Amino acid sequence: INGYLSGLVKDSNGNGHAVASTNGNGLTPITAVKKITLAFGTETGNAKKLATHLAVVAKKKGVNAKLADLSQYRVTDLAKEDYFFVVISTQGEGEPPIPAKKFYDYIHENELALANIKYSVLALGDTSYPMFCKTGEDVDARFEKFGAKRVIPLQKCDVDYEEDAQAWF
């Protein structure tokens, strides 16, 4: 994301659009970044730690990064977002973190129009469980279903998440 955001900030082509590499992954040109929301859902604090780190990196690159705890996020504001990056863990047998359950249930119980949102998901999990990163996969799939545009592919991270998370950043 750091490289993506840097490219958006630095490589505007003069007409208000930044060029995103397609490389066969379906990314399309997008409008230059003004602000992003970094939302996290966590029980152990790892997702919050990663989202906070990313917010610091984004701010250093000149991007206004709003950090949002999914336990306090007003789900009715979702359709107003431009760039929405989610860092979320999976608990037990594929369950969302309890603090993020309201958000998770909202996006699964409602039909939303999110075509204006550009998003990505960083999923934290544990490969020793059969439903590894299920919550992150579910959030990614719902955003895609609602027409949101994925700007960076879903990244699934195991308990030793630092290297994979850094690659996503």
Salt bridges, closest charged atoms under 4 A:
ASP77 OD2 - ARG74 NH2 2.95
ASP77 OD1 - LYS80 NZ 3.34
GLU81 OE2 - LYS66 NZ 3.62
ASP105 OD1 - LYS101 NZ 3.12
GLU111 OE2 - ARG142 NH2 3.98
GLU111 OE2 - LYS145 NZ 3.03
GLU137 OE2 - LYS156 NZ 2.70
ASP138 OD1 - LYS134 NZ 2.65
ASP140 OD2 - ARG150 NH2 2.89
GLU144 OE1 - ARG150 NH2 3.51
